[in-house]
Amino acid sequence: MDRVMDSVKNINHTLAFRIINIIVACFMIIGGVCTIITGGFPQFIRGIYCIVFGVIVFVFEFRLPSIITQYASFLFSFIGRGIFYVFIGCIILNYMPLAIASGVIVAVFGVAYVILQFTNIEPPSNMKRQGFDDSLAGEGVSGGRAAQWASANEQSSFGSPGNYGQSAADAGYSANVNQNSASVV
């Protein structure tokens, strides 16, 4: 039993998460194809979206294209990726057994990622802010407006990065309350 626990502790988490994400991407693509096969224009559009999202998740495991990372930054956290997987898993669900299996698998991994957000497990390298910043560094973009604001305010005159400035009371702000106002009739 100790041998099993030692082998679990020594697993490369980045590799395990990459394999899981590749499996989820494959099930997204399979679910998208199943959604297209069910027929009808709305199912065709849903299927195309699922296939495109599956390809994006697959590509993210090998390369982080800056054009996509700039607009899909929610994929760089457990909770963002988890909610995305649950959403896509629910879209994939339809009457075909393979689509039901694909949707359930994608949604279950999504719930697992949401749970992982609240644990001490470190996210893989392609899901960290550093990976996001590195993917955008080559394009002359420093992470979009939010990342630019965060980096500009890290060394601001407010003091330490955890100090967000003066409170309203410290700044001398007080509400203008008229002491002589009439009482409510």
Disulfide bonds with the S-S distance in Angstrom:
none
